[in-house]
């Protein structure tokens, strides 16, 4: 994401057959494998997002297959109040303990798993 306001969004009832990274919310200075430049001088945030009833059965052997990446940019460009509800990866429903496997930085807060 560049400078963007992403708020009050729900992704619901999604079935994924193959994926590398299941969820990625991230402000970054490059994208498209480094070929595009992001511009973080613009303001922004991501908040109040729900990921609900999502199932992924990826058979990838990649180290980040079915992974979840959430990274804000700085104290003024954060990601907060993200809810994962009934998210299932390879037959296993996400639990609070699974947050330890998420890649997150210090600019992320209020991640909930139901």
N, CA, C and O atoms as CSV, one atom per row, in Angstrom:
chain,resi,resn,atom,element,x,y,z
A,1,UNK,N,N,0.829,-1.197,0.000
A,1,UNK,CA,C,0.000,0.000,0.000
A,1,UNK,C,C,0.864,1.247,0.000
A,1,UNK,O,O,1.908,1.283,0.651
A,2,UNK,N,N,0.448,2.236,-0.703
A,2,UNK,CA,C,1.001,3.577,-0.585
A,2,UNK,C,C,0.225,4.273,0.524
A,2,UNK,O,O,-0.293,3.608,1.421
A,3,UNK,N,N,0.136,5.585,0.478
A,3,UNK,CA,C,-0.704,6.296,1.423
A,3,UNK,C,C,-2.151,6.017,1.099
A,3,UNK,O,O,-2.647,6.477,0.071
A,4,UNK,N,N,-2.836,5.283,1.935
A,4,UNK,CA,C,-4.222,4.896,1.695
A,4,UNK,C,C,-4.946,4.802,3.019
A,4,UNK,O,O,-4.341,4.510,4.051
A,5,UNK,N,N,-6.244,5.049,2.989
A,5,UNK,CA,C,-7.092,4.811,4.143
A,5,UNK,C,C,-7.962,3.605,3.815
A,5,UNK,O,O,-8.830,3.665,2.944
A,6,UNK,N,N,-7.717,2.522,4.519
A,6,UNK,CA,C,-8.489,1.299,4.339
A,6,UNK,C,C,-9.211,1.062,5.653
A,6,UNK,O,O,-8.574,0.873,6.689
A,7,UNK,N,N,-10.548,1.071,5.615
A,7,UNK,CA,C,-11.309,1.036,6.860
A,7,UNK,C,C,-12.667,0.373,6.638
A,7,UNK,O,O,-13.300,0.529,5.594
A,8,UNK,N,N,-13.090,-0.376,7.666
A,8,UNK,CA,C,-14.418,-0.996,7.662
A,8,UNK,C,C,-14.633,-1.889,6.439
A,8,UNK,O,O,-15.580,-1.705,5.675
A,9,UNK,N,N,-13.734,-2.854,6.274
A,9,UNK,CA,C,-13.790,-3.794,5.148
A,9,UNK,C,C,-13.983,-5.204,5.705
A,9,UNK,O,O,-13.420,-5.555,6.742
A,10,UNK,N,N,-14.784,-6.004,5.006
A,10,UNK,CA,C,-14.935,-7.416,5.351
A,10,UNK,C,C,-14.673,-8.259,4.116
A,10,UNK,O,O,-15.294,-8.057,3.072
A,11,UNK,N,N,-13.739,-9.216,4.240
A,11,UNK,CA,C,-13.547,-10.249,3.234
A,11,UNK,C,C,-14.215,-11.483,3.805
A,11,UNK,O,O,-13.857,-11.928,4.896
A,12,UNK,N,N,-15.184,-12.050,3.087
A,12,UNK,CA,C,-15.987,-13.118,3.671
A,12,UNK,C,C,-16.288,-14.211,2.645
A,12,UNK,O,O,-16.462,-13.951,1.455
A,13,UNK,N,N,-16.342,-15.454,3.159
A,13,UNK,CA,C,-16.719,-16.623,2.360
A,13,UNK,C,C,-15.802,-16.801,1.154
A,13,UNK,O,O,-16.248,-16.801,0.007
A,14,UNK,N,N,-14.511,-16.953,1.444
A,14,UNK,CA,C,-13.508,-17.102,0.393
A,14,UNK,C,C,-12.848,-18.474,0.527
A,14,UNK,O,O,-12.461,-18.882,1.622
A,15,UNK,N,N,-12.724,-19.178,-0.597
A,15,UNK,CA,C,-12.042,-20.461,-0.637
A,15,UNK,C,C,-10.809,-20.309,-1.525
A,15,UNK,O,O,-10.918,-19.887,-2.677
A,16,UNK,N,N,-9.641,-20.652,-0.992
A,16,UNK,CA,C,-8.386,-20.516,-1.714
A,16,UNK,C,C,-7.823,-21.910,-1.945
A,16,UNK,O,O,-7.641,-22.677,-0.999
A,17,UNK,N,N,-7.549,-22.236,-3.199
A,17,UNK,CA,C,-6.996,-23.563,-3.498
A,17,UNK,C,C,-5.485,-23.592,-3.363
A,17,UNK,O,O,-4.938,-24.541,-2.801
A,18,UNK,N,N,-4.811,-22.594,-3.855
A,18,UNK,CA,C,-3.353,-22.525,-3.772
A,18,UNK,C,C,-2.955,-21.084,-3.476
A,18,UNK,O,O,-3.464,-20.153,-4.101
A,19,UNK,N,N,-2.059,-20.905,-2.535
A,19,UNK,CA,C,-1.576,-19.555,-2.256
A,19,UNK,C,C,-0.188,-19.642,-1.656
A,19,UNK,O,O,0.219,-20.678,-1.129
A,20,UNK,N,N,0.515,-18.554,-1.744
A,20,UNK,CA,C,1.766,-18.439,-1.014
A,20,UNK,C,C,1.467,-17.735,0.302
A,20,UNK,O,O,1.545,-18.354,1.364
A,21,UNK,N,N,1.133,-16.474,0.250
A,21,UNK,CA,C,0.779,-15.750,1.471
A,21,UNK,C,C,-0.729,-15.548,1.464
A,21,UNK,O,O,-1.276,-14.945,0.541
A,22,UNK,N,N,-1.392,-16.047,2.481
A,22,UNK,CA,C,-2.848,-15.992,2.525
A,22,UNK,C,C,-3.343,-14.564,2.745
A,22,UNK,O,O,-4.284,-14.132,2.079
A,23,UNK,N,N,-2.727,-13.827,3.663
A,23,UNK,CA,C,-3.141,-12.457,3.970
A,23,UNK,C,C,-1.904,-11.571,4.034
A,23,UNK,O,O,-0.903,-11.934,4.653
A,24,UNK,N,N,-1.977,-10.402,3.390
A,24,UNK,CA,C,-0.886,-9.433,3.455
A,24,UNK,C,C,-1.469,-8.026,3.527
A,24,UNK,O,O,-2.010,-7.518,2.545
A,25,UNK,N,N,-1.356,-7.408,4.684
A,25,UNK,CA,C,-1.674,-5.990,4.861
A,25,UNK,C,C,-0.350,-5.331,5.198
A,25,UNK,O,O,0.201,-5.569,6.272
A,26,UNK,N,N,0.170,-4.505,4.297
A,26,UNK,CA,C,1.505,-3.962,4.522
A,26,UNK,C,C,1.690,-2.653,3.768
A,26,UNK,O,O,1.356,-2.548,2.588
A,27,UNK,N,N,2.223,-1.664,4.459
A,27,UNK,CA,C,2.708,-0.456,3.800
A,27,UNK,C,C,4.157,-0.732,3.432
A,27,UNK,O,O,4.924,-1.232,4.255
A,28,UNK,N,N,4.538,-0.408,2.198
A,28,UNK,CA,C,5.884,-0.737,1.742
A,28,UNK,C,C,6.403,0.318,0.772
A,28,UNK,O,O,5.622,1.074,0.193
A,29,UNK,N,N,7.696,0.367,0.600
A,29,UNK,CA,C,8.266,1.339,-0.335
A,29,UNK,C,C,8.553,0.738,-1.710
A,29,UNK,O,O,8.934,1.459,-2.632
A,30,UNK,N,N,8.374,-0.564,-1.855
A,30,UNK,CA,C,8.450,-1.189,-3.175
A,30,UNK,C,C,7.370,-2.258,-3.267
A,30,UNK,O,O,6.935,-2.802,-2.252
A,31,UNK,N,N,6.952,-2.547,-4.462
A,31,UNK,CA,C,5.982,-3.618,-4.668
A,31,UNK,C,C,6.194,-4.199,-6.055
A,31,UNK,O,O,7.048,-3.719,-6.800
A,32,UNK,N,N,5.443,-5.205,-6.409
A,32,UNK,CA,C,5.646,-5.957,-7.647
A,32,UNK,C,C,7.089,-6.434,-7.747
A,32,UNK,O,O,7.776,-6.198,-8.741
A,33,UNK,N,N,7.525,-7.107,-6.698
A,33,UNK,CA,C,8.870,-7.698,-6.647
A,33,UNK,C,C,9.954,-6.650,-6.827
A,33,UNK,O,O,10.993,-6.921,-7.429
A,34,UNK,N,N,9.709,-5.441,-6.301
A,34,UNK,CA,C,10.703,-4.375,-6.337
A,34,UNK,C,C,10.658,-3.504,-7.572
A,34,UNK,O,O,11.398,-2.525,-7.658
A,35,UNK,N,N,9.798,-3.837,-8.544
A,35,UNK,CA,C,9.764,-3.065,-9.790
A,35,UNK,C,C,8.966,-1.772,-9.663
A,35,UNK,O,O,9.155,-0.854,-10.461
A,36,UNK,N,N,8.076,-1.683,-8.673
A,36,UNK,CA,C,7.295,-0.473,-8.453
A,36,UNK,C,C,7.721,0.199,-7.170
A,36,UNK,O,O,8.122,-0.469,-6.217
A,37,UNK,N,N,7.637,1.518,-7.137
A,37,UNK,CA,C,8.029,2.262,-5.939
A,37,UNK,C,C,6.783,2.759,-5.209
A,37,UNK,O,O,5.892,3.356,-5.812
A,38,UNK,N,N,6.737,2.505,-3.919
A,38,UNK,CA,C,5.679,3.044,-3.082
A,38,UNK,C,C,6.058,4.435,-2.616
A,38,UNK,O,O,7.230,4.810,-2.651
A,39,UNK,N,N,5.073,5.199,-2.181
A,39,UNK,CA,C,5.317,6.549,-1.687
A,39,UNK,C,C,4.663,6.685,-0.325
A,39,UNK,O,O,3.448,6.856,-0.226
A,40,UNK,N,N,5.469,6.607,0.723
A,40,UNK,CA,C,4.930,6.645,2.079
A,40,UNK,C,C,4.856,8.064,2.651
A,40,UNK,O,O,4.648,8.230,3.853
A,41,UNK,N,N,5.022,9.083,1.813
A,41,UNK,CA,C,4.842,10.453,2.295
A,41,UNK,C,C,3.359,10.784,2.432
A,41,UNK,O,O,3.003,11.725,3.142
A,42,UNK,N,N,2.496,10.031,1.769
A,42,UNK,CA,C,1.063,10.233,1.885
A,42,UNK,C,C,0.567,9.602,3.181
A,42,UNK,O,O,1.101,8.573,3.597
A,43,UNK,N,N,-0.436,10.185,3.830
A,43,UNK,CA,C,-0.962,9.598,5.071
A,43,UNK,C,C,-1.777,8.338,4.777
A,43,UNK,O,O,-2.148,8.064,3.636
A,44,UNK,N,N,-2.040,7.588,5.833
A,44,UNK,CA,C,-2.873,6.413,5.659
A,44,UNK,C,C,-2.932,5.543,6.895
A,44,UNK,O,O,-2.196,5.749,7.860
A,45,UNK,N,N,-3.817,4.572,6.846
A,45,UNK,CA,C,-3.932,3.554,7.888
A,45,UNK,C,C,-4.778,2.412,7.351
A,45,UNK,O,O,-5.436,2.538,6.318
A,46,UNK,N,N,-4.750,1.309,8.061
A,46,UNK,CA,C,-5.652,0.182,7.832
A,46,UNK,C,C,-6.274,-0.120,9.186
A,46,UNK,O,O,-5.560,-0.356,10.161
A,47,UNK,N,N,-7.609,-0.113,9.251
A,47,UNK,CA,C,-8.260,-0.441,10.529
A,47,UNK,C,C,-9.665,-0.979,10.298
A,47,UNK,O,O,-10.302,-0.727,9.275
A,48,UNK,N,N,-10.114,-1.721,11.285
A,48,UNK,CA,C,-11.457,-2.303,11.276
A,48,UNK,C,C,-11.688,-3.191,10.054
A,48,UNK,O,O,-12.612,-2.977,9.268
A,49,UNK,N,N,-10.822,-4.189,9.921
A,49,UNK,CA,C,-10.920,-5.129,8.806
A,49,UNK,C,C,-11.237,-6.506,9.385
A,49,UNK,O,O,-10.629,-6.934,10.366
A,50,UNK,N,N,-12.197,-7.192,8.765
A,50,UNK,CA,C,-12.554,-8.546,9.169
A,50,UNK,C,C,-12.290,-9.510,8.018
A,50,UNK,O,O,-12.685,-9.267,6.877
A,51,UNK,N,N,-11.618,-10.599,8.343
A,51,UNK,CA,C,-11.377,-11.693,7.412
A,51,UNK,C,C,-12.168,-12.868,7.979
A,51,UNK,O,O,-11.798,-13.427,9.011
A,52,UNK,N,N,-13.261,-13.246,7.304
A,52,UNK,CA,C,-14.231,-14.172,7.907
A,52,UNK,C,C,-14.580,-15.316,6.948
A,52,UNK,O,O,-14.779,-15.114,5.750
A,53,UNK,N,N,-14.644,-16.499,7.509
A,53,UNK,CA,C,-15.021,-17.694,6.742
A,53,UNK,C,C,-14.125,-17.880,5.523
A,53,UNK,O,O,-14.599,-17.965,4.390
A,54,UNK,N,N,-12.826,-17.942,5.780
A,54,UNK,CA,C,-11.834,-18.126,4.726
A,54,UNK,C,C,-11.165,-19.476,4.940
A,54,UNK,O,O,-10.750,-19.807,6.050
A,55,UNK,N,N,-11.065,-20.243,3.873
A,55,UNK,CA,C,-10.421,-21.555,3.933
A,55,UNK,C,C,-9.347,-21.632,2.863
A,55,UNK,O,O,-9.593,-21.318,1.698
A,56,UNK,N,N,-8.147,-22.054,3.265
A,56,UNK,CA,C,-7.050,-22.238,2.313
A,56,UNK,C,C,-6.495,-23.638,2.452
A,56,UNK,O,O,-6.223,-24.110,3.555
A,57,UNK,N,N,-6.333,-24.290,1.324
A,57,UNK,CA,C,-5.785,-25.643,1.298
A,57,UNK,C,C,-4.529,-25.701,0.441
A,57,UNK,O,O,-4.334,-26.652,-0.315
A,58,UNK,N,N,-3.697,-24.712,0.553
A,58,UNK,CA,C,-2.489,-24.645,-0.265
A,58,UNK,C,C,-1.545,-25.796,0.055
A,58,UNK,O,O,-1.321,-26.131,1.218
A,59,UNK,N,N,-1.001,-26.388,-0.988
A,59,UNK,CA,C,-0.042,-27.475,-0.809
A,59,UNK,C,C,1.386,-26.999,-1.036
A,59,UNK,O,O,2.306,-27.813,-1.121
A,60,UNK,N,N,1.578,-25.694,-1.134
A,60,UNK,CA,C,2.916,-25.146,-1.348
A,60,UNK,C,C,3.839,-25.539,-0.202
A,60,UNK,O,O,3.405,-25.653,0.944
A,61,UNK,N,N,5.084,-25.740,-0.512
A,61,UNK,CA,C,6.079,-26.037,0.525
A,61,UNK,C,C,6.906,-24.806,0.872
A,61,UNK,O,O,7.893,-24.906,1.600
A,62,UNK,N,N,6.513,-23.651,0.358
A,62,UNK,CA,C,7.198,-22.397,0.654
A,62,UNK,C,C,7.163,-22.112,2.152
A,62,UNK,O,O,6.233,-22.525,2.845
A,63,UNK,N,N,8.167,-21.413,2.645
A,63,UNK,CA,C,8.222,-21.097,4.076
A,63,UNK,C,C,7.120,-20.135,4.498
A,63,UNK,O,O,6.829,-20.036,5.690
A,64,UNK,N,N,6.504,-19.431,3.570
A,64,UNK,CA,C,5.424,-18.534,3.950
A,64,UNK,C,C,4.072,-18.937,3.349
A,64,UNK,O,O,3.159,-18.114,3.281
A,65,UNK,N,N,3.940,-20.178,2.918
A,65,UNK,CA,C,2.668,-20.674,2.405
A,65,UNK,C,C,1.595,-20.551,3.482
A,65,UNK,O,O,1.825,-20.907,4.638
A,66,UNK,N,N,0.443,-20.054,3.108
A,66,UNK,CA,C,-0.690,-19.823,4.015
A,66,UNK,C,C,-0.347,-18.826,5.108
A,66,UNK,O,O,-1.057,-18.745,6.110
A,67,UNK,N,N,0.718,-18.073,4.937
A,67,UNK,CA,C,1.169,-17.144,5.969
A,67,UNK,C,C,0.333,-15.877,6.044
A,67,UNK,O,O,-0.441,-15.554,5.143
A,68,UNK,N,N,0.517,-15.176,7.148
A,68,UNK,CA,C,-0.171,-13.909,7.385
A,68,UNK,C,C,0.885,-12.861,7.729
A,68,UNK,O,O,1.646,-13.017,8.684
A,69,UNK,N,N,0.915,-11.798,6.939
A,69,UNK,CA,C,1.871,-10.701,7.088
A,69,UNK,C,C,1.093,-9.412,7.310
A,69,UNK,O,O,0.234,-9.053,6.505
A,70,UNK,N,N,1.399,-8.707,8.415
A,70,UNK,CA,C,0.718,-7.453,8.738
A,70,UNK,C,C,1.786,-6.479,9.228
A,70,UNK,O,O,2.374,-6.682,10.290
A,71,UNK,N,N,2.037,-5.423,8.456
A,71,UNK,CA,C,3.081,-4.473,8.840
A,71,UNK,C,C,2.664,-3.040,8.534
A,71,UNK,O,O,2.391,-2.691,7.385
A,72,UNK,N,N,2.618,-2.213,9.583
A,72,UNK,CA,C,2.424,-0.789,9.391
A,72,UNK,C,C,3.744,-0.155,8.985
A,72,UNK,O,O,4.764,-0.839,8.895
A,73,UNK,N,N,3.727,1.163,8.736
A,73,UNK,CA,C,4.924,1.861,8.278
A,73,UNK,C,C,5.629,2.570,9.417
A,73,UNK,O,O,6.841,2.429,9.583
A,74,UNK,N,N,4.866,3.350,10.222
A,74,UNK,CA,C,5.424,4.085,11.361
A,74,UNK,C,C,4.274,4.416,12.313
A,74,UNK,O,O,3.160,3.927,12.127
A,75,UNK,N,N,4.535,5.246,13.334
A,75,UNK,CA,C,3.500,5.577,14.318
A,75,UNK,C,C,2.326,6.334,13.715
A,75,UNK,O,O,1.246,6.370,14.305
A,76,UNK,N,N,2.519,6.935,12.557
A,76,UNK,CA,C,1.450,7.680,11.902
A,76,UNK,C,C,0.771,6.898,10.782
A,76,UNK,O,O,-0.171,7.392,10.161
A,77,UNK,N,N,1.234,5.709,10.528
A,77,UNK,CA,C,0.663,4.874,9.468
A,77,UNK,C,C,0.610,3.441,9.988
A,77,UNK,O,O,1.475,2.616,9.697
A,78,UNK,N,N,-0.443,3.176,10.769
A,78,UNK,CA,C,-0.560,1.914,11.509
A,78,UNK,C,C,-1.638,1.010,10.927
A,78,UNK,O,O,-2.418,1.404,10.060
A,79,UNK,N,N,-1.649,-0.202,11.433
A,79,UNK,CA,C,-2.681,-1.184,11.103
A,79,UNK,C,C,-3.267,-1.669,12.415
A,79,UNK,O,O,-2.536,-2.115,13.299
A,80,UNK,N,N,-4.604,-1.581,12.546
A,80,UNK,CA,C,-5.216,-1.929,13.831
A,80,UNK,C,C,-6.620,-2.518,13.646
A,80,UNK,O,O,-7.281,-2.336,12.624
A,81,UNK,N,N,-7.025,-3.223,14.681
A,81,UNK,CA,C,-8.339,-3.844,14.767
A,81,UNK,C,C,-8.634,-4.739,13.560
A,81,UNK,O,O,-9.570,-4.505,12.795
A,82,UNK,N,N,-7.810,-5.754,13.423
A,82,UNK,CA,C,-7.995,-6.764,12.382
A,82,UNK,C,C,-8.559,-8.014,13.062
A,82,UNK,O,O,-7.998,-8.499,14.045
A,83,UNK,N,N,-9.656,-8.523,12.540
A,83,UNK,CA,C,-10.319,-9.692,13.117
A,83,UNK,C,C,-10.273,-10.839,12.118
A,83,UNK,O,O,-10.684,-10.693,10.967
A,84,UNK,N,N,-9.774,-11.968,12.568
A,84,UNK,CA,C,-9.807,-13.203,11.791
A,84,UNK,C,C,-10.858,-14.097,12.431
A,84,UNK,O,O,-10.701,-14.527,13.574
A,85,UNK,N,N,-11.925,-14.376,11.702
A,85,UNK,CA,C,-13.015,-15.175,12.252
A,85,UNK,C,C,-13.270,-16.387,11.357
A,85,UNK,O,O,-13.579,-16.254,10.173
A,86,UNK,N,N,-13.134,-17.554,11.944
A,86,UNK,CA,C,-13.328,-18.807,11.217
A,86,UNK,C,C,-12.437,-18.882,9.973
A,86,UNK,O,O,-12.909,-19.121,8.862
A,87,UNK,N,N,-11.152,-18.672,10.190
A,87,UNK,CA,C,-10.159,-18.807,9.126
A,87,UNK,C,C,-9.482,-20.165,9.307
A,87,UNK,O,O,-8.973,-20.478,10.383
A,88,UNK,N,N,-9.484,-20.959,8.245
A,88,UNK,CA,C,-8.978,-22.328,8.307
A,88,UNK,C,C,-7.859,-22.487,7.283
A,88,UNK,O,O,-8.045,-22.231,6.094
A,89,UNK,N,N,-6.683,-22.918,7.771
A,89,UNK,CA,C,-5.539,-23.188,6.898
A,89,UNK,C,C,-5.247,-24.677,6.944
A,89,UNK,O,O,-4.954,-25.229,8.005
A,90,UNK,N,N,-5.327,-25.320,5.798
A,90,UNK,CA,C,-5.059,-26.766,5.689
A,90,UNK,C,C,-5.776,-27.569,6.768
A,90,UNK,O,O,-5.178,-28.418,7.429
A,91,UNK,N,N,-7.060,-27.288,6.934
A,91,UNK,CA,C,-7.900,-28.046,7.846
A,91,UNK,C,C,-7.826,-27.634,9.301
A,91,UNK,O,O,-8.538,-28.206,10.127
A,92,UNK,N,N,-6.989,-26.659,9.649
A,92,UNK,CA,C,-6.835,-26.234,11.040
A,92,UNK,C,C,-7.321,-24.791,11.207
A,92,UNK,O,O,-6.819,-23.868,10.564
A,93,UNK,N,N,-8.302,-24.627,12.080
A,93,UNK,CA,C,-8.851,-23.298,12.338
A,93,UNK,C,C,-7.849,-22.466,13.129
A,93,UNK,O,O,-7.248,-22.954,14.087
A,94,UNK,N,N,-7.668,-21.192,12.722
A,94,UNK,CA,C,-6.774,-20.292,13.459
A,94,UNK,C,C,-7.231,-20.123,14.899
A,94,UNK,O,O,-8.425,-20.029,15.184
A,95,UNK,N,N,-6.255,-20.084,15.802
A,95,UNK,CA,C,-6.513,-19.811,17.212
A,95,UNK,C,C,-5.624,-18.648,17.651
A,95,UNK,O,O,-4.737,-18.228,16.908
A,96,UNK,N,N,-5.856,-18.144,18.823
A,96,UNK,CA,C,-5.019,-17.058,19.361
A,96,UNK,C,C,-3.544,-17.463,19.375
A,96,UNK,O,O,-2.673,-16.625,19.140
A,97,UNK,N,N,-3.260,-18.718,19.642
A,97,UNK,CA,C,-1.867,-19.186,19.673
A,97,UNK,C,C,-1.200,-19.063,18.307
A,97,UNK,O,O,0.021,-18.922,18.229
A,98,UNK,N,N,-1.978,-19.115,17.239
A,98,UNK,CA,C,-1.409,-19.013,15.894
A,98,UNK,C,C,-0.860,-17.626,15.592
A,98,UNK,O,O,-0.092,-17.472,14.643
A,99,UNK,N,N,-1.225,-16.622,16.362
A,99,UNK,CA,C,-0.691,-15.272,16.133
A,99,UNK,C,C,0.827,-15.252,16.227
A,99,UNK,O,O,1.476,-14.394,15.629
A,100,UNK,N,N,1.394,-16.185,16.967
A,100,UNK,CA,C,2.853,-16.262,17.086
A,100,UNK,C,C,3.514,-16.535,15.738
A,100,UNK,O,O,4.681,-16.196,15.542
A,101,UNK,N,N,2.778,-17.146,14.808
A,101,UNK,CA,C,3.340,-17.438,13.490
A,101,UNK,C,C,3.124,-16.298,12.496
A,101,UNK,O,O,3.677,-16.331,11.396
A,102,UNK,N,N,2.335,-15.294,12.863
A,102,UNK,CA,C,2.114,-14.155,11.976
A,102,UNK,C,C,3.380,-13.309,11.926
A,102,UNK,O,O,4.097,-13.202,12.920
A,103,UNK,N,N,3.653,-12.714,10.779
A,103,UNK,CA,C,4.744,-11.742,10.666
A,103,UNK,C,C,4.107,-10.373,10.869
A,103,UNK,O,O,3.298,-9.931,10.053
A,104,UNK,N,N,4.482,-9.695,11.976
A,104,UNK,CA,C,3.925,-8.381,12.312
A,104,UNK,C,C,5.044,-7.503,12.848
A,104,UNK,O,O,6.075,-8.001,13.301
A,105,UNK,N,N,4.834,-6.190,12.793
A,105,UNK,CA,C,5.819,-5.283,13.365
A,105,UNK,C,C,5.184,-4.434,14.472
A,105,UNK,O,O,4.029,-4.653,14.837
A,106,UNK,N,N,5.923,-3.486,14.993
A,106,UNK,CA,C,5.473,-2.674,16.137
A,106,UNK,C,C,4.370,-1.698,15.799
A,106,UNK,O,O,3.843,-1.049,16.703
A,107,UNK,N,N,3.995,-1.565,14.541
A,107,UNK,CA,C,2.970,-0.618,14.132
A,107,UNK,C,C,1.635,-1.312,13.873
A,107,UNK,O,O,0.789,-0.803,13.139
A,108,UNK,N,N,1.463,-2.476,14.484
A,108,UNK,CA,C,0.248,-3.278,14.363
A,108,UNK,C,C,-0.322,-3.483,15.757
A,108,UNK,O,O,0.416,-3.776,16.698
A,109,UNK,N,N,-1.652,-3.328,15.894
A,109,UNK,CA,C,-2.274,-3.542,17.202
A,109,UNK,C,C,-3.680,-4.112,17.035
A,109,UNK,O,O,-4.296,-4.013,15.974
A,110,UNK,N,N,-4.155,-4.702,18.104
A,110,UNK,CA,C,-5.523,-5.219,18.192
A,110,UNK,C,C,-5.848,-6.243,17.101
A,110,UNK,O,O,-6.778,-6.063,16.315
A,111,UNK,N,N,-5.070,-7.304,17.072
A,111,UNK,CA,C,-5.328,-8.427,16.167
A,111,UNK,C,C,-6.090,-9.473,16.979
A,111,UNK,O,O,-5.626,-9.917,18.029
A,112,UNK,N,N,-7.256,-9.856,16.484
A,112,UNK,CA,C,-8.106,-10.805,17.213
A,112,UNK,C,C,-8.405,-12.000,16.330
A,112,UNK,O,O,-8.556,-11.884,15.114
A,113,UNK,N,N,-8.487,-13.159,16.980
A,113,UNK,CA,C,-8.866,-14.384,16.267
A,113,UNK,C,C,-10.065,-14.976,16.980
A,113,UNK,O,O,-10.044,-15.199,18.190
A,114,UNK,N,N,-11.105,-15.223,16.210
A,114,UNK,CA,C,-12.330,-15.820,16.762
A,114,UNK,C,C,-12.586,-17.165,16.127
A,114,UNK,O,O,-13.569,-17.827,16.458
